[in-house]
């Protein structure tokens, strides 16, 4: 391989890692802020707002309220992990599972706008999981490199 090819290949890998990091950090910031804003406003307030939305569904309202209390903490945790790139695979799978629960709830309450938005989030989570070999700018990569 020539120096030019090596430089181009190195730059291409750097660009792929940068693109991955940017998308991971943007998703992480979005999810982190979902959680933090709900925690700042009060998770019990957020949970109480879910009750009217799900009162016409077969879900027990105590389950809806409990889920609403737990959701901001879970979002904040997954978002923070994604922002710093720590346990990225786990955060992406956990975030996808959380989206599955949210999509189920949205479909059950026939909130198709929310379900559509959740589908977009699911696509980003899936793309990041699929492309995880490019997770080079992260705490995961730093810790793996350091342990070698």
LUMMIMAR-285614 format. One record per atom (N, C-alpha, C): x, y, z; residue number from 1; chain; atom name. Coordinates in steps of 0.001 Angstrom, whole numbers, plus 524288, in hexadecimal, padded with zeros to 5 digits. Layout:
(r (X, Y, Z), NUM, "A", "CA")
...
% end
This chain:
(r (80347, 7FB64, 80000), 1, "A", "N")
(r (80000, 80000, 80000), 1, "A", "CA")
(r (80374, 804DA, 80000), 1, "A", "C")
(r (801E6, 808C2, 7FD1D), 2, "A", "N")
(r (804E6, 80D9A, 7FCE6), 2, "A", "CA")
(r (80389, 8110B, 8018C), 2, "A", "C")
(r (806CD, 814FC, 80260), 3, "A", "N")
(r (805D3, 8189D, 806B0), 3, "A", "CA")
(r (8009A, 81B63, 80608), 3, "A", "C")
(r (7FF45, 81CC1, 8013E), 4, "A", "N")
(r (7FA5C, 81F74, 8002F), 4, "A", "CA")
(r (7F5BB, 81BF3, 80185), 4, "A", "C")
(r (7F600, 816F2, 8000F), 5, "A", "N")
(r (7F1CC, 81346, 80138), 5, "A", "CA")
(r (7F14C, 8127D, 80715), 5, "A", "C")
(r (7F5B7, 811F7, 809C2), 6, "A", "N")
(r (7F599, 8115E, 80F6E), 6, "A", "CA")
(r (7F340, 81625, 8120B), 6, "A", "C")
(r (7F4BE, 81ABB, 81042), 7, "A", "N")
(r (7F2B1, 81F93, 81274), 7, "A", "CA")
(r (7ECD7, 81FFC, 81177), 7, "A", "C")
(r (7EB2E, 81EAB, 80CBA), 8, "A", "N")
(r (7E597, 81ECE, 80B67), 8, "A", "CA")
(r (7E292, 81AE0, 80EBD), 8, "A", "C")
(r (7E49D, 8162E, 80F5E), 9, "A", "N")
(r (7E210, 81228, 81285), 9, "A", "CA")
(r (7E1C2, 813D6, 81838), 9, "A", "C")
(r (7E605, 815FE, 81A46), 10, "A", "N")
(r (7E613, 817DC, 81FAE), 10, "A", "CA")
(r (7E22B, 81C48, 82068), 10, "A", "C")
(r (7E208, 81FE4, 81CBA), 11, "A", "N")
(r (7DE57, 82440, 81D18), 11, "A", "CA")
(r (7D8BA, 8224E, 81CB6), 11, "A", "C")
(r (7D7C7, 81E76, 81957), 12, "A", "N")
(r (7D285, 81C4A, 818C6), 12, "A", "CA")
(r (7D0C0, 819BC, 81DE6), 12, "A", "C")
(r (7D428, 816BC, 8205C), 13, "A", "N")
(r (7D2DA, 81446, 8255E), 13, "A", "CA")
(r (7D1E4, 81876, 82986), 13, "A", "C")
(r (7D510, 81C84, 82982), 14, "A", "N")
(r (7D458, 820D3, 82D3B), 14, "A", "CA")
(r (7CF06, 8236D, 82C57), 14, "A", "C")
(r (7CD95, 82437, 82772), 15, "A", "N")
(r (7C883, 82692, 82632), 15, "A", "CA")
(r (7C404, 82307, 827E5), 15, "A", "C")
(r (7C48A, 81DF0, 82716), 16, "A", "N")
(r (7C077, 81A47, 828BB), 16, "A", "CA")
(r (7BFC9, 81A67, 82EA8), 16, "A", "C")
(r (7C422, 81A6B, 83172), 17, "A", "N")
(r (7C3E1, 81AAB, 8372E), 17, "A", "CA")
(r (7C190, 81FD9, 838FF), 17, "A", "C")
(r (7C2FA, 82405, 8365F), 18, "A", "N")
(r (7C0DB, 82927, 837C6), 18, "A", "CA")
(r (7BAFE, 82958, 836C7), 18, "A", "C")
(r (7B950, 82768, 8324C), 19, "A", "N")
(r (7B3B6, 8274F, 8310D), 19, "A", "CA")
(r (7B0BE, 82415, 83510), 19, "A", "C")
(r (7B2E5, 81F99, 83678), 20, "A", "N")
(r (7B060, 81C3E, 83A5B), 20, "A", "CA")
(r (7AFFF, 81F1E, 83F95), 20, "A", "C")
(r (7B459, 82175, 8413B), 21, "A", "N")
(r (7B465, 82434, 8463F), 21, "A", "CA")
(r (7B06C, 828A0, 84651), 21, "A", "C")
(r (7B024, 82B93, 84214), 22, "A", "N")
(r (7AC6C, 82FE8, 841E3), 22, "A", "CA")
(r (7A6CC, 82E05, 8424B), 22, "A", "C")
(r (7A56E, 829F0, 83F5E), 23, "A", "N")
(r (7A018, 827EA, 83FA4), 23, "A", "CA")
(r (79EF6, 825AE, 8450D), 23, "A", "C")
(r (7A2BD, 822DC, 8474C), 24, "A", "N")
(r (7A20D, 8209C, 84C89), 24, "A", "CA")
(r (7A149, 824EB, 85092), 24, "A", "C")
(r (7A46E, 82908, 85038), 25, "A", "N")
(r (7A41E, 82D51, 85402), 25, "A", "CA")
(r (79F0D, 8306B, 85350), 25, "A", "C")
(r (79D6A, 83142, 84E78), 26, "A", "N")
(r (7987E, 83417, 84D85), 26, "A", "CA")
(r (793DF, 830FD, 84FAC), 26, "A", "C")
(r (793AB, 82BE4, 84E87), 27, "A", "N")
(r (78F6C, 828AD, 850B2), 27, "A", "CA")
(r (78FB2, 828AD, 856A4), 27, "A", "C")
(r (7946C, 827F8, 858B7), 28, "A", "N")
(r (79517, 827E4, 85E62), 28, "A", "CA")
(r (79354, 82CF1, 860EE), 28, "A", "C")
(r (794B1, 8315D, 85E9A), 29, "A", "N")
(r (79318, 8366C, 860B7), 29, "A", "CA")
(r (78D2A, 836F1, 8609C), 29, "A", "C")
(r (78ACA, 83552, 85C51), 30, "A", "N")
(r (7851C, 83593, 85BDB), 30, "A", "CA")
(r (7827A, 83254, 86025), 30, "A", "C")
(r (78440, 82D85, 860C5), 31, "A", "N")
(r (781DA, 82A07, 864A0), 31, "A", "CA")
(r (78312, 82BDF, 86A30), 31, "A", "C")
(r (787E9, 82D91, 86B1F), 32, "A", "N")
(r (7895E, 82FA5, 87041), 32, "A", "CA")
(r (785ED, 8343D, 871BA), 32, "A", "C")
(r (7850B, 837C5, 86E04), 33, "A", "N")
(r (781DB, 83C5D, 86F29), 33, "A", "CA")
(r (77C19, 83B0A, 86FD7), 33, "A", "C")
(r (77A41, 836EE, 86D30), 34, "A", "N")
(r (774EF, 83511, 86E43), 34, "A", "CA")
(r (77481, 833C5, 87413), 34, "A", "C")
(r (7783F, 830B0, 875E4), 35, "A", "N")
(r (77819, 82F07, 87B59), 35, "A", "CA")
(r (778F8, 8337D, 87F27), 35, "A", "C")
(r (77D03, 836A0, 87E42), 36, "A", "N")
(r (77E3F, 83AE4, 881E9), 36, "A", "CA")
(r (779E0, 83EE4, 88247), 36, "A", "C")
(r (77799, 84047, 87DDC), 37, "A", "N")
(r (7736A, 84436, 87E08), 37, "A", "CA")
(r (76EBB, 8422E, 8811D), 37, "A", "C")
(r (76DAA, 83D28, 880A8), 38, "A", "N")
(r (7694F, 83ADF, 883A1), 38, "A", "CA")
(r (76AB1, 83A67, 8896A), 38, "A", "C")
(r (76FA2, 8395B, 88A98), 39, "A", "N")
(r (77147, 83913, 8900E), 39, "A", "CA")
(r (7712A, 83E78, 89290), 39, "A", "C")
(r (772E2, 84271, 88FB9), 40, "A", "N")
(r (772E3, 847C5, 891C7), 40, "A", "CA")
(r (76D4F, 84995, 892E3), 40, "A", "C")
(r (769B6, 84855, 88F51), 41, "A", "N")
(r (76435, 849CB, 8900F), 41, "A", "CA")
(r (761A3, 84682, 8944F), 41, "A", "C")
(r (763F1, 8420C, 8956C), 42, "A", "N")
(r (761C4, 83E7F, 8995C), 42, "A", "CA")
(r (75FAA, 8399F, 896C0), 42, "A", "C")
(r (76215, 83539, 897E1), 43, "A", "N")
(r (76068, 83063, 8954C), 43, "A", "CA")
(r (75AD2, 82EF3, 896C3), 43, "A", "C")
(r (7591D, 8306B, 89B77), 44, "A", "N")
(r (753B2, 82F3C, 89CE5), 44, "A", "CA")
(r (74FDC, 83280, 899B7), 44, "A", "C")
(r (75171, 83748, 89866), 45, "A", "N")
(r (74E23, 83A85, 89501), 45, "A", "CA")
(r (74DB0, 8380E, 88F99), 45, "A", "C")
(r (7521D, 8364D, 88D8C), 46, "A", "N")
(r (75218, 833C0, 8886C), 46, "A", "CA")
(r (74EAD, 82EDE, 8889B), 46, "A", "C")
(r (74F61, 82BA8, 88C92), 47, "A", "N")
(r (74C59, 826D1, 88D09), 47, "A", "CA")
(r (74682, 827F8, 88D67), 47, "A", "C")
(r (74518, 82C0B, 89048), 48, "A", "N")
(r (73F94, 82D7B, 890D3), 48, "A", "CA")
(r (73D35, 82F27, 88B9F), 48, "A", "C")
(r (7405B, 831A1, 8883E), 49, "A", "N")
(r (73E63, 8334D, 88321), 49, "A", "CA")
(r (73D2F, 82EA7, 87F8E), 49, "A", "C")
(r (73F88, 82A32, 8809F), 50, "A", "N")
(r (73E8B, 82590, 87D67), 50, "A", "CA")
(r (7393A, 82317, 87E8F), 50, "A", "C")
(r (73747, 823D3, 88339), 51, "A", "N")
(r (73263, 8214E, 884D9), 51, "A", "CA")
(r (72DDE, 82290, 88121), 51, "A", "C")
(r (72CC3, 8278B, 87FF5), 52, "A", "N")
(r (7286F, 828A6, 87C4E), 52, "A", "CA")
(r (7295A, 8265D, 876D8), 52, "A", "C")
(r (72E4F, 82649, 87518), 53, "A", "N")
(r (72F7C, 82437, 86FEA), 53, "A", "CA")
(r (72E54, 81E62, 86F84), 53, "A", "C")
(r (72EC8, 81B9C, 873D8), 54, "A", "N")
(r (72E29, 815EC, 873B5), 54, "A", "CA")
(r (72947, 81408, 87688), 54, "A", "C")
(r (725EA, 817AB, 87823), 55, "A", "N")
(r (72139, 81625, 87B0B), 55, "A", "CA")
(r (71D6C, 812E5, 877C0), 55, "A", "C")
(r (71D9C, 81370, 8729F), 56, "A", "N")
(r (71A18, 81081, 86F33), 56, "A", "CA")
(r (71C81, 80B65, 86D38), 56, "A", "C")
(r (7212A, 80A11, 86F28), 57, "A", "N")
(r (723C4, 80539, 86D82), 57, "A", "CA")
(r (72300, 8010E, 871AF), 57, "A", "C")
(r (72405, 7FC25, 87069), 58, "A", "N")
(r (7236A, 7F805, 87452), 58, "A", "CA")
(r (727EF, 7F7BF, 87842), 58, "A", "C")
(r (72BD9, 7FB25, 877B5), 59, "A", "N")
(r (7303C, 7FB09, 87B5D), 59, "A", "CA")
(r (72E7F, 7FCE3, 880C2), 59, "A", "C")
(r (7302A, 7FA34, 884D7), 60, "A", "N")
(r (72EFC, 7FC20, 88A23), 60, "A", "CA")
(r (731AA, 8016C, 88AFD), 60, "A", "C")
(r (72EC1, 8052C, 88CFC), 61, "A", "N")
(r (730E0, 80A69, 88D9A), 61, "A", "CA")
(r (73564, 80A8E, 89179), 61, "A", "C")
(r (73581, 806E7, 8952C), 62, "A", "N")
(r (739F2, 806A5, 898C6), 62, "A", "CA")
(r (73EEA, 80519, 895D4), 62, "A", "C")
(r (73E62, 801BF, 891E3), 63, "A", "N")
(r (742DE, 8003C, 88EA5), 63, "A", "CA")
(r (744AC, 804E1, 88B55), 63, "A", "C")
(r (740FF, 807C6, 88927), 64, "A", "N")
(r (74242, 80C67, 88605), 64, "A", "CA")
(r (74526, 8105D, 88969), 64, "A", "C")
(r (74337, 81141, 88E13), 65, "A", "N")
(r (745A7, 8150C, 891A1), 65, "A", "CA")
(r (74B28, 81345, 89329), 65, "A", "C")
(r (74BBF, 80E4C, 8946D), 66, "A", "N")
(r (750E4, 80C29, 895DF), 66, "A", "CA")
(r (754C1, 80CAA, 8915A), 66, "A", "C")
(r (752EB, 80B66, 88CAB), 67, "A", "N")
(r (75638, 80BF1, 88805), 67, "A", "CA")
(r (757D9, 811A5, 88754), 67, "A", "C")
(r (7542E, 8153A, 88820), 68, "A", "N")
(r (7554B, 81ACB, 887A8), 68, "A", "CA")
(r (75943, 81CB6, 88BA1), 68, "A", "C")
(r (75950, 81A6D, 8904B), 69, "A", "N")
(r (75D30, 81BD8, 8943B), 69, "A", "CA")
(r (762A3, 819F2, 892BC), 69, "A", "C")
(r (762E4, 81557, 8905A), 70, "A", "N")
(r (767DE, 812E6, 88F06), 70, "A", "CA")
(r (76A1C, 814EF, 889E2), 70, "A", "C")
(r (766CE, 81696, 88654), 71, "A", "N")
(r (76887, 8181C, 8811B), 71, "A", "CA")
(r (76C9E, 81C7F, 88111), 71, "A", "C")
(r (76BE1, 820D3, 883D4), 72, "A", "N")
(r (76FD3, 824FA, 88396), 72, "A", "CA")
(r (7753F, 82332, 88569), 72, "A", "C")
(r (77571, 8200C, 8897E), 73, "A", "N")
(r (77A7A, 81E16, 88B6E), 73, "A", "CA")
(r (77D14, 81A91, 88768), 73, "A", "C")
(r (779F8, 8174A, 884F3), 74, "A", "N")
(r (77C09, 813AE, 88108), 74, "A", "CA")
(r (77E04, 816AB, 87C43), 74, "A", "C")
(r (77AF2, 81A77, 87A7C), 75, "A", "N")
(r (77C97, 81DAA, 8760E), 75, "A", "CA")
(r (781A5, 8209C, 87752), 75, "A", "C")
(r (781E4, 822E2, 87BE9), 76, "A", "N")
(r (78691, 825CF, 87D6B), 76, "A", "CA")
(r (78B5A, 8223D, 87D94), 76, "A", "C")
(r (78AC0, 81D97, 87FAE), 77, "A", "N")
(r (78F1F, 819EC, 88006), 77, "A", "CA")
(r (790EC, 81837, 87A9B), 77, "A", "C")
(r (78D4D, 81664, 8774E), 78, "A", "N")
(r (78EC5, 814AD, 87205), 78, "A", "CA")
(r (79118, 81932, 86EE6), 78, "A", "C")
(r (78ED0, 81DD4, 86F71), 79, "A", "N")
(r (790D0, 82262, 86CA4), 79, "A", "CA")
(r (79659, 823B6, 86E4B), 79, "A", "C")
(r (79758, 823BC, 8735E), 80, "A", "N")
(r (79C96, 824EA, 8754B), 80, "A", "CA")
(r (7A090, 820E5, 87362), 80, "A", "C")
(r (79F20, 81BEB, 87394), 81, "A", "N")
(r (7A2A5, 817D5, 871AC), 81, "A", "CA")
(r (7A3EF, 8189E, 86BE4), 81, "A", "C")
(r (7A017, 81A25, 868D3), 82, "A", "N")
(r (7A104, 81B0F, 8633E), 82, "A", "CA")
(r (7A461, 81FE4, 8625A), 82, "A", "C")
(r (7A37C, 823F8, 86550), 83, "A", "N")
(r (7A68E, 828C5, 864A0), 83, "A", "CA")
(r (7AC59, 827AA, 86575), 83, "A", "C")
(r (7AD9F, 824BB, 8698C), 84, "A", "N")
(r (7B328, 823C2, 86AB2), 84, "A", "CA")
(r (7B536, 81EDC, 86806), 84, "A", "C")
(r (7B1BD, 81BBB, 865D3), 85, "A", "N")
(r (7B36A, 81701, 8631C), 85, "A", "CA")
(r (7B532, 812BE, 866D4), 85, "A", "C")
(r (7B286, 81227, 86B28), 86, "A", "N")
(r (7B3BE, 80E1E, 86EFB), 86, "A", "CA")
(r (7AF72, 809FA, 86EEB), 86, "A", "C")
(r (7B116, 8050C, 86E6A), 87, "A", "N")
(r (7AD54, 800BD, 86E01), 87, "A", "CA")
(r (7A962, 801E8, 869A8), 87, "A", "C")
(r (7AB85, 803A0, 86549), 88, "A", "N")
(r (7A856, 80571, 860E0), 88, "A", "CA")
(r (7A498, 8013D, 85EF5), 88, "A", "C")
(r (7A686, 7FC88, 85E40), 89, "A", "N")
(r (7A32B, 7F84B, 85C4E), 89, "A", "CA")
(r (79E8D, 7F770, 86000), 89, "A", "C")
(r (79FA2, 7F730, 86507), 90, "A", "N")
(r (79B89, 7F665, 868F0), 90, "A", "CA")
(r (7979E, 7FAE3, 868D6), 90, "A", "C")
(r (79992, 7FFBB, 86870), 91, "A", "N")
(r (7961C, 80448, 8684F), 91, "A", "CA")
(r (792B0, 8043F, 86371), 91, "A", "C")
(r (794E3, 8029B, 85F04), 92, "A", "N")
(r (791D1, 80268, 85A2A), 92, "A", "CA")
(r (78DA0, 7FE2C, 85A69), 92, "A", "C")
(r (78EFF, 7F9A9, 85C7B), 93, "A", "N")
(r (78B1E, 7F575, 85CFB), 93, "A", "CA")
(r (786FF, 7F6F0, 86105), 93, "A", "C")
(r (788B1, 7F922, 8656E), 94, "A", "N")
(r (784F3, 7FADB, 8696B), 94, "A", "CA")
(r (78164, 7FF27, 86769), 94, "A", "C")
(r (783A3, 802E0, 86497), 95, "A", "N")
(r (78074, 80715, 86254), 95, "A", "CA")
(r (77C8F, 80502, 85E63), 95, "A", "C")
(r (77E28, 80124, 85B5D), 96, "A", "N")
(r (77A93, 7FEB2, 85790), 96, "A", "CA")
(r (77625, 7FBD7, 85A5D), 96, "A", "C")
(r (7776E, 7F923, 85E8D), 97, "A", "N")
(r (7735A, 7F66F, 8619A), 97, "A", "CA")
(r (76F95, 7FA61, 863FE), 97, "A", "C")
(r (771B1, 7FEB2, 865E0), 98, "A", "N")
(r (76E60, 802D5, 86800), 98, "A", "CA")
(r (76AC6, 80502, 863C2), 98, "A", "C")
(r (76CE8, 805BD, 85F12), 99, "A", "N")
(r (769B7, 80798, 85AAE), 99, "A", "CA")
(r (76573, 803B5, 85940), 99, "A", "C")
(r (7669A, 7FEB9, 859CA), 100, "A", "N")
(r (762A0, 7FABF, 858CD), 100, "A", "CA")
(r (75E09, 7FB7C, 85C92), 100, "A", "C")
(r (75F44, 7FC5E, 86182), 101, "A", "N")
(r (75B1F, 7FD48, 86560), 101, "A", "CA")
(r (7581F, 80249, 8642E), 101, "A", "C")
(r (75AF1, 80664, 862B9), 102, "A", "N")
(r (7585F, 80B54, 8616C), 102, "A", "CA")
(r (754ED, 80ACB, 85C94), 102, "A", "C")
(r (756DB, 807F4, 858B3), 103, "A", "N")
(r (753D1, 80727, 853EB), 103, "A", "CA")
(r (74EEE, 803F6, 85512), 103, "A", "C")
(r (74F78, 80002, 8585A), 104, "A", "N")
(r (74AE7, 7FCE4, 859EE), 104, "A", "CA")
(r (746CB, 8006D, 85C74), 104, "A", "C")
(r (74888, 803C8, 8600F), 105, "A", "N")
(r (744E9, 80758, 862A7), 105, "A", "CA")
(r (7426E, 80B2C, 85EDE), 105, "A", "C")
(r (74590, 80D41, 85B55), 106, "A", "N")
(r (74379, 810FD, 8577C), 106, "A", "CA")
(r (73F75, 80E68, 853EF), 106, "A", "C")
(r (74097, 8099C, 85251), 107, "A", "N")
(r (73CE9, 806D1, 84EEF), 107, "A", "CA")
(r (737EE, 80579, 851EE), 107, "A", "C")
(r (7388C, 803EC, 856C7), 108, "A", "N")
(r (73405, 8028A, 859FB), 108, "A", "CA")
(r (73074, 80745, 85ACF), 108, "A", "C")
(r (732D3, 80BD4, 85B77), 109, "A", "N")
(r (72FA8, 81091, 85C2C), 109, "A", "CA")
(r (72E6E, 81334, 856F0), 109, "A", "C")
(r (72FFC, 810B3, 852AD), 110, "A", "N")
(r (72F0E, 81282, 84D56), 110, "A", "CA")
(r (73148, 817F9, 84C5C), 110, "A", "C")
(r (735E8, 818DC, 84E99), 111, "A", "N")
(r (738BB, 81DC1, 84DAC), 111, "A", "CA")
(r (73CA8, 81CB8, 84951), 111, "A", "C")
(r (73AC4, 81CFD, 8447C), 112, "A", "N")
(r (73DF4, 81B7E, 83FF8), 112, "A", "CA")
(r (74245, 81F6A, 83ECF), 112, "A", "C")
(r (7418F, 82451, 84063), 113, "A", "N")
(r (745CD, 8281D, 83FC1), 113, "A", "CA")
(r (74A7D, 826A4, 8431F), 113, "A", "C")
(r (74978, 8255F, 84809), 114, "A", "N")
(r (74DB8, 823BA, 84B86), 114, "A", "CA")
(r (7502E, 81EAD, 8498D), 114, "A", "C")
(r (74CF2, 81B08, 847C7), 115, "A", "N")
(r (74F02, 81615, 845C9), 115, "A", "CA")
(r (7528A, 816F0, 8410D), 115, "A", "C")
(r (7512C, 81AB1, 83DC3), 116, "A", "N")
(r (75473, 81BED, 83933), 116, "A", "CA")
(r (759B1, 81E29, 83AD1), 116, "A", "C")
(r (759A5, 8219E, 83E90), 117, "A", "N")
(r (75E88, 823E1, 84087), 117, "A", "CA")
(r (761E2, 81F9E, 84304), 117, "A", "C")
(r (75F67, 81C29, 845E6), 118, "A", "N")
(r (76245, 817E3, 84866), 118, "A", "CA")
(r (764BB, 81448, 84459), 118, "A", "C")
(r (76230, 813A3, 83FEF), 119, "A", "N")
(r (7646B, 8107A, 83BC2), 119, "A", "CA")
(r (76970, 812FA, 839AE), 119, "A", "C")
(r (7698E, 8181A, 8395B), 120, "A", "N")
(r (76E4B, 81AD9, 837B7), 120, "A", "CA")
(r (772AD, 819F8, 83BA8), 120, "A", "C")
(r (77177, 81A78, 840A7), 121, "A", "N")
(r (7755E, 81960, 844B4), 121, "A", "CA")
(r (77756, 813C1, 84440), 121, "A", "C")
(r (773C5, 81013, 84361), 122, "A", "N")
(r (7754A, 80A92, 842EF), 122, "A", "CA")
(r (77912, 809C1, 83E65), 122, "A", "C")
(r (77841, 80C81, 83A21), 123, "A", "N")
(r (77BC8, 80C09, 835A3), 123, "A", "CA")
(r (78142, 80E04, 83706), 123, "A", "C")
(r (7818D, 81246, 839EA), 124, "A", "N")
(r (786A7, 8145E, 83B7F), 124, "A", "CA")
(r (78952, 810A2, 83F4C), 124, "A", "C")
(r (7866B, 80EA9, 84323), 125, "A", "N")
(r (788A1, 80ACD, 846C8), 125, "A", "CA")
(r (78AB2, 8060E, 843C1), 125, "A", "C")
(r (787A9, 80420, 84016), 126, "A", "N")
(r (7893E, 7FF80, 83D0B), 126, "A", "CA")
(r (78E0D, 8009C, 839BB), 126, "A", "C")
(r (78E31, 8052A, 83746), 127, "A", "N")
(r (792BC, 8068F, 83414), 127, "A", "CA")
(r (797A4, 806E4, 83772), 127, "A", "C")
(r (79731, 80943, 83BFD), 128, "A", "N")
(r (79BBA, 809A4, 83F6E), 128, "A", "CA")
(r (79D7E, 80443, 84153), 128, "A", "C")
(r (799D6, 800D7, 84282), 129, "A", "N")
(r (79B45, 7FB95, 84431), 129, "A", "CA")
(r (79DDC, 7F89A, 83FBC), 129, "A", "C")
(r (79BBD, 7F919, 83B10), 130, "A", "N")
(r (79DE4, 7F67F, 83675), 130, "A", "CA")
(r (7A374, 7F86F, 83549), 130, "A", "C")
(r (7A456, 7FD6C, 83621), 131, "A", "N")
(r (7A95F, 7FFD7, 834D5), 131, "A", "CA")
(r (7AD0F, 80044, 83981), 131, "A", "C")
(r (7AC07, 7FD68, 83DA3), 132, "A", "N")
(r (7AF1F, 7FDE4, 8426C), 132, "A", "CA")
(r (7B4FD, 7FCF1, 841B2), 132, "A", "C")
(r (7B6C0, 7FA12, 83DB1), 133, "A", "N")
(r (7BC70, 7F9BC, 83CED), 133, "A", "CA")
(r (7BF0D, 7FF0C, 83BFE), 133, "A", "C")
(r (7BC0F, 8030B, 83AA3), 134, "A", "N")
(r (7BE31, 80845, 839C7), 134, "A", "CA")
(r (7BE18, 80BA3, 83EB6), 134, "A", "C")
(r (7BCDE, 80945, 84322), 135, "A", "N")
(r (7BC8B, 80C17, 8481B), 135, "A", "CA")
(r (7C205, 80D0B, 84A4F), 135, "A", "C")
(r (7C53D, 80FA4, 84749), 136, "A", "N")
(r (7CAB1, 81077, 848C0), 136, "A", "CA")
(r (7CBA4, 81516, 84C4E), 136, "A", "C")
(r (7C844, 81904, 84C1B), 137, "A", "N")
(r (7C8E2, 81D98, 84F76), 137, "A", "CA")
(r (7C517, 81D0F, 85403), 137, "A", "C")
(r (7C68F, 819F4, 857E1), 138, "A", "N")
(r (7C30D, 818D0, 85C41), 138, "A", "CA")
(r (7C633, 81703, 860F2), 138, "A", "C")
(r (7C3BB, 81715, 86573), 139, "A", "N")
(r (7C63A, 814DC, 86A0F), 139, "A", "CA")
(r (7C6FB, 80EFE, 8696F), 139, "A", "C")
(r (7C35D, 80C63, 866C8), 140, "A", "N")
(r (7C3F9, 806C5, 865C4), 140, "A", "CA")
(r (7C91E, 805B3, 862F6), 140, "A", "C")
(r (7CA24, 808A0, 85ECE), 141, "A", "N")
(r (7CEF0, 807D6, 85BC2), 141, "A", "CA")
(r (7D3BE, 80939, 85F04), 141, "A", "C")
(r (7D370, 80D6E, 86204), 142, "A", "N")
(r (7D7CD, 80F02, 86558), 142, "A", "CA")
(r (7D90C, 80AC8, 86953), 142, "A", "C")
(r (7D503, 808C0, 86BEB), 143, "A", "N")
(r (7D5E3, 804BD, 86FEC), 143, "A", "CA")
(r (7D7D5, 7FFAA, 86D94), 143, "A", "C")
(r (7D5DE, 7FE42, 868F6), 144, "A", "N")
(r (7D7B8, 7F98A, 8664E), 144, "A", "CA")
(r (7DD6D, 7FA2D, 864B8), 144, "A", "C")
(r (7DEC0, 7FEA4, 8628F), 145, "A", "N")
(r (7E41A, 7FFBB, 860D9), 145, "A", "CA")
(r (7E7DA, 7FFCC, 86589), 145, "A", "C")
(r (7E613, 80214, 869CF), 146, "A", "N")
(r (7E946, 8028D, 86E88), 146, "A", "CA")
(r (7EA53, 7FD4F, 87113), 146, "A", "C")
(r (7E68C, 7F9BC, 870B5), 147, "A", "N")
(r (7E729, 7F49C, 87336), 147, "A", "CA")
(r (7EABD, 7F0FF, 87012), 147, "A", "C")
(r (7EBF9, 7F270, 86B4D), 148, "A", "N")
(r (7EF63, 7EF1B, 867FD), 148, "A", "CA")
(r (7F502, 7F00B, 86919), 148, "A", "C")
% end
